[in-house]
Amino acid sequence: MSKTDAISCENCGLCCMHMRTPPFLGPTDPEFVALPEALRREYLTWIASSRIDLLDSRGQEDSPCIWLNQGTGQCRHYASRPQVCRDFEVGSEACLAFRQQATLSGSELSGACLEIEGVCEGRR
């Protein structure tokens, strides 16, 4: 078994902890337009109440995605998540970097620690 075979998204969510919002490029983004009406409304309501610019994500990188259930580490709207989220691979270099950074900063993974030596040692 390779080191990445033991990795699971379950109870993690670290890849979503810096997003603040799902990465749509505004109300005309084809992925946004394809969302169910209730999700578009939820998203736009949050944007309006937060007074952030959809096209200016600076300063958002330290906030969890609004769709992330921080208790479970899972996306609340998994079936409707944007393509960039679908393309993010468990066990990829970026995934491991997020997990390593969380370990170095003292952050806790929600529960499903890695079975990879050096990344999550002693975090059970």
Helices and strands as residue ranges (DSSP letters): G 3-6, G 14-16, H 30-33, H 37-50, E 68-69, E 74-75, G 78-80, H 83-87, H 93-105
